[in-house]
Amino acid sequence: MDLLTQSILVVLMIVALLVGIIGHEIMHGLVAYHYGDTSAKEAKRLSVNPIRHIDIVGSIILPAVLYCVNAPFLFGWAKPVPVNIHYIIERNGYGAAIGVAIAGVSYNFALALLASIILNSGFFDTAEHTISSAIVVTFLIYLIKYNVFLCFFNLLPIPPLDGSRVLIFAALKFRFLQLAKFLENIAPYGMIILIIVLFIPTLSDILFYPVTMLLKFLLL
């Protein structure tokens, strides 16, 4: 692979990842704003300006390290948007809190689905095989892969991931207080649990089996 091609691929990877992680955070803020919380808007975090969202470790260092070690995919995160979840719960209830918590992964799934529809529309089957069409196809593939992974990864019910927040708010809504208390108690150890889960091959394969199946479907 020549240097120009490799450089283009790296740029496409980075842009696709940033679109996934930044959009994920903006959606949390937008849904919170819908429910009356202006925290994200006041912090100017509803902007699409990537500079306002980039996290040095999650958006730059970690993806760079993964690329340098030839990881099969890039991964990262943007700075979390400020959300006053207590205000949202007091004003709108736990259902609204669930909506805020699940907004990011909903965005990732919708974006992956949209990219798949465009990719499989048939347009690129008949289009001339130009460099520009190859770039667009490659970008769409990266969008699908990264957003599917971000969706399912963040849905894991392990603090501090979105899946745990959805489960906590649902437990509180339906009065499963012991479950909510359990998740809150393990929150300080969430990152340790997450690392253990990810580094046990058999367990991680089982957890991410839906990712493999969905990617096969979307990348047909």
N, C-alpha and C positions, 0 to 999 in steps of 0.2 A: 504494500500500500504506500503510495507516494505521500509526501509531506502535506501537499495541498488537500488531498482527499481526507487524510487523517485529521487535519485542522478543521475541515468542514464538519466532519462527524462529531468532533469534540464540541464545537459550537452548537450543533443541533441537540446534542445530549444535554448540554447546560441549559439551553433555552427551554427545552421540553420539561426539564426538571423544575426550573424556576416558574414556568407557567403553572405547573402542578402544585408546588408548595406555596407559592404566593397567592394564587387564586384560592387555595384551601383556606388560608388565614383570612383573606378578604371576605369570604363567604360567612365565616363565623361573625365577623364584624357587621356585615350587612343584615344578617338575620337578627342579631342583637339590636341593631338600630331599628329594625322593623318593630321590635317589641318595646321600643322606647328608650333603650340604652344608648346614649350618645358618646360613650367612652372612646370607642374606636374612631368616630368621626372627629372628635375634639383632638385626638392624638394624630390626626391626619393619616390614619392607617386604612382608610377606605380608598386611598389613592392607588392607581395601578403603577405608580412610579416604583420600580423594583428597589431602589436605594432605601426607601422607607421600610422595607420588609426584610432585607438581607440580614441574616445572622452570620457572623464571621465563622463560627464553627460549623453550623448546620448547613449553610448555603455555599460556603467556599472551601473550608479546610477538609471536611469529611468527604464531599464529592471528589476533591482533588486526590485525597489519599486512596479512595476506592478505585479511581481511574489508574493511578500509578501502580497499584498492586494487581491490576487486571481483573478486578471484580466483575462478575457477570452483569452487574447493573449499577447505576449510580443511585444514591439515596441521600436525603437530607431533609432539612426543615427550614422554615422561615421564622422570624420573630413572632411569637404569639401576639395576637391582637388583644388589647385590653378589653375585657368584658366584665361588667358588674352583674354577675349572675344572681347575686342576692336580690338586687333591684328587680331583675326580670322575674324571678320566682315570686316575689312579693306582689308584683303588679299583674303577672300573667299566669302564674302557676308552674308546676313542674313540666307540663306539656311544652310550654315555650322554652324551658331550659333544655329539654330533649331536642327541640328543633335547632337551637343554637349549637348544641354539641354535635349534632349529626350533619350540620350544614357543610362542613369541609369535605367529608367523605362523599356526600351526595354530589358535590361539585366534581370531585375526582371521577366518580363513576359516570356522571353525565358527560364529562369531557371525553373520557375514554370511549363511550358509546358513540358520541358525535364523530370523533376521529375515525372510528371503525366504519361508520356509515359512509363517510366521505371516501375512505380508503377502498371500500368494497362497492362503491357506487357504479363501477364499470368505466368511469371516465378515464382512469389511468391505464385501462387495458387498451383503449383506442388512441390515447394521446401519443404524440411522438415521443420517442425515448430521448428526451433532451436532458441536459444537466439539471435544469430547473425542475422538471417533473420528478427526477430521481431524488432531488433534495426534498421536495414536498412529501413524497412517499416515505422517505426515511424519517422525516420529522413526524409524520402521522404515526408511524410504527413506534417511535420513541414515546410519543404522547400516550398511546394506548398502554404500552408496557409500564411506564412510570406511574400513570394514574391508577391503573388497576392495582399495582402493588401498594401505592399510597392509600388507596381506599381500604383494602383488606388489612393492611398492617395497622392502620389507625383504628380499625374496628375491633382489634383484639381487646378483650375486657381486662386489660392490665393497666393500672395507673402508671403514667399520667395520660395514656392514650385516650382518644375520643370515645372508644368503645366502653371504657370504664365509666366515663361521665354519663353516657347514655344509660348504662345499667344502673348507676347510682340514682339518677333522677327518676328512672322508671320504678326502681325499688321504693323510693320515697313516695312517688305518686300512688302506688298500689299498696303502700304500707308494709312492704317487705323490709322492715327496719333492720333486721339482723344482717341481711345481705348488704344493705347500704353501709352499715357499721363495719362489716368485714372488709369491704373494699376501701373504706376510708382508713382502716387500721393498717392495711398492707401498702398504702400509698407511699410511705417513706422507703419501702423496699422494692417499689415497682421497677426501677431501672435494673436492679440486680436480677429480679425475676425475669425480666424481659431478655436480658443478656443470656441467662441460663437457657431459656426457651429457644432462643435463636441459635445457640451453639450446640444444641442436642439434635443431631441430624434427623433422626427418626421423628421426633416430635415436631420439629420445624417443617419437615416434609408433609406431615399430616395437617398441620395448621394452615400451610400455604397451598394445599392441594386445590382449593377452590380458585386460587390465582392461576394455576396451571390450566385448569379446565376453562376458565373464562377467557384466558389469553388465546387458547386454541380456537375458541368460538369467534372471538373478535378479530383474529388475524387470519381467518379463512381466506 
